[in-house]
Amino acid sequence: MHPPAAKNPAFMSGVPELVVLRLLAQREMYGYEIARLIRTLTNDSLSLGEGVLYPALHAMEQRGLVRSRSVAAEGRIRIYYRLSARGHARLSRLTAEWQRLRTGIEGILGAADHG
C-alpha cells in the first residue's frame, strides 16, 4: 500500500509553498484560515498541519515572498499574511513548473492506457 500524496514527502516537495502562495494571491489570510481553505478546496485530500504550514509561512516571509501583520481579533492576536511582489513572481514560476509537470504526467498516464 502506498502513502497518500499528502503524506508522501518526496511527492509533496514544493506543494505547500505553491498552494499557500496561490491562496494568498487572492487575498490576505491568517494561518488557520489558509489551512482550512486548503482542506476545503481539496476535499480533504491535502491538509497542511501546523508543523508544516507555519514553518513554511515563516520561511516564505524570510525569503521576502510574503509579508505579515498582527491584528487583534476575537481576544487574541492573529498574524495575517499577504503576497509580496517577489511572492507573485515566485508563484508564476512555480505555477509554470507544476503545469509543465502535470502535462508530462498526463502524457504518461494517457500513454499507459494505450500501451
HELIX and SHEET records of a PDB file:
HELIX    1   1 ALA A    5  LYS A    7  5                                   3    
HELIX    2   2 VAL A   15  GLN A   26  1                                  12    
HELIX    3   3 GLY A   31  LEU A   41  1                                  11    
HELIX    4   4 GLU A   50  GLN A   62  1                                  13    
HELIX    5   5 ALA A   85  HIS A  114  1                                  30    
SHEET    1   A 3 MET A  29  TYR A  30  0                                        
SHEET    2   A 3 ARG A  76  LEU A  83 -1                                        
SHEET    3   A 3 VAL A  66  ALA A  73 -1                                        
END                                                                             
